[in-house]
Amino acid sequence: MAFENLTDREKQVLANLIDHYITTADPVGSRLIANKFRMGISPATVRNTLQDLEELGLVEQPHTSAGRVPTDQGYRLYVDLLFRPADLTEAEKAQIRGSLLKEGRGIDAILGQTARVLGEITNQLGMTLAPRFESGVLRGLRLIPVASGKIMVVVIVESGLARSLVLEVESSVGDAVLSDIEALLNERLAGLSLREIRATISERLADVGGEARLINFVVDAKDKIWADDNQDTLTTAGVNNLIATPEFSVPEKMVPMLRLLEERKALTEFLAAAEDEGLLITIGKESAIDEIMNCSLVTSTYRVGKISGKIGIIGPTRMPYSKLVSIVEYTARSITEVLSGYNEKTREVS
């Protein structure tokens, strides 16, 4: 459907209907629109306009005697053409930025706090998706002896993100040998993505002699060292916000959502698959996830160097998009800046 073919009156009536419905959750009648929004037209004219919008699939009547409510198509037109993002106050900006640092500067803590602050400020369900560590480019590798027969492997990528794990080896390795192997691995592997290293490390180290036993151990442990077991980690907060809405006021409507959040897989895959590098608004059935067919998602990308993750909110399609879009966008920018500062400190000590 060509939304641009709507008349100015049709667009204004639709915008007024949606604005009122977002606030009240009550079907909207023609007389209310004519009186409240003072459009300079009669209730009869508004009624005729609503009938036209209904024929276009933009509004519908839940009951024959009730007013009308927006459809998914109506919301889509609204967010694409009719609404304007609201300006955040300086107090709201300060609350967001201050909350991101509330529990320290560890990336996991920042992401967890981001989900919570999104839930609190928006009164929706806040969520964060951790960056895909394995898509990062290796900046450096450290091999650190921690005990007899144990080596800590520290992997640092170009974004500044780092992860570590302890591997058990058959016997102790001297510091000099360990230093030589570390230098060799950095020489052969730095500049490659972790995914590429995992796929090709056997070939890249096939000709290495010397301490072949430990080299072979590193090759055999490729799925532990170069893959991130926690990639695509989804954090959510604010389920109580959804329970308080009319859309989820009965258990039959809330149970599928709780099941989705418990299993996480479908939601995680949906967020990870979205290739948009900015704001994305997904309305109702557009998500193709049965449990949230009556919900909208507002998501945005944050970056940690060259690696990206997602943050966002889930709530009823009847959400105040104007304000929530601004909150999600500002939070994404803020978390990018916060994590950039975190990474600069990681770079200084690595």
Number of C-alpha atoms within 10 A of each C-alpha: 7 6 16 10 9 13 11 10 14 17 21 15 22 24 21 19 24 26 18 18 19 18 11 12 15 13 18 20 19 20 15 16 21 20 13 10 14 10 15 8 13 14 17 12 14 21 18 13 19 23 16 15 21 18 11 15 15 23 24 21 16 11 9 8 8 13 20 25 25 26 19 23 17 23 24 19 19 21 17 12 13 13 13 14 15 14 11 14 9 9 8 13 15 11 13 21 19 12 17 24 16 12 12 12 16 12 18 14 14 21 26 22 25 29 24 21 24 27 25 15 14 21 21 26 24 31 26 30 25 23 24 17 26 20 19 25 23 25 21 20 21 20 19 16 18 11 11 12 13 17 20 16 19 17 20 23 26 20 23 26 24 20 13 14 11 17 17 13 15 11 10 14 17 9 12 9 13 19 15 13 19 18 15 15 20 16 12 13 21 19 16 16 20 25 18 15 24 19 14 14 19 16 10 14 18 12 8 11 9 10 13 14 12 17 20 15 14 20 21 13 14 18 14 15 22 21 18 16 12 11 15 20 18 24 21 24 22 21 19 12 17 20 16 12 16 11 17 18 12 11 10 9 15 17 13 14 17 14 11 17 19 9 10 15 13 15 18 18 12 12 21 19 9 13 9 10 13 12 18 17 19 18 26 22 16 15 18 13 15 13 20 24 16 18 22 24 24 21 26 26 26 26 19 23 16 13 20 20 24 24 28 31 27 25 26 22 22 23 23 18 22 15 15 22 24 17 24 22 21 17 24 24 15 18 24 19 16 18 24 18 15 17 21 14 12 15 17 8 7 14
